């Protein structure tokens, strides 16, 4: 899972940089996905250890970062779409970036949960 954390982190880094450039490099908040991506990359690198307890700790922190990266941008994007009532979005670039970040983070969280369940089942069958 450490490799997945690094991969999803790179995707978020790219998303943040693309969003920042797309807004004319005028809105530093467009870099928020990049910061989440950087956190996932660092946590993924820390999780590449032989110590199972440390690996588990770093990956649980990473999935928490992913969950926060899904919830807050997801809620903001849904709120923006609901407020628009079918009209044009007030800040379409920001809303699209928030939605994309939420989808990427949701995918990461889903993969982590699947891995955690598989690890738990594997541990129970070995006993």
Secondary structure, DSSP 8 states (H G I E B T S, - for coil): -HHHHHHHHHHHHHHHHHHHHHTTT--GGGGHHHHHHHHHHHHHHHT-SS-HHHHHHHHHHHHHHHHHHHHHHHHHHHHHHHHHTTS--TTHHHHHHHHHHHHHHHHHHHHHHHHHHHHHHHHHHH-
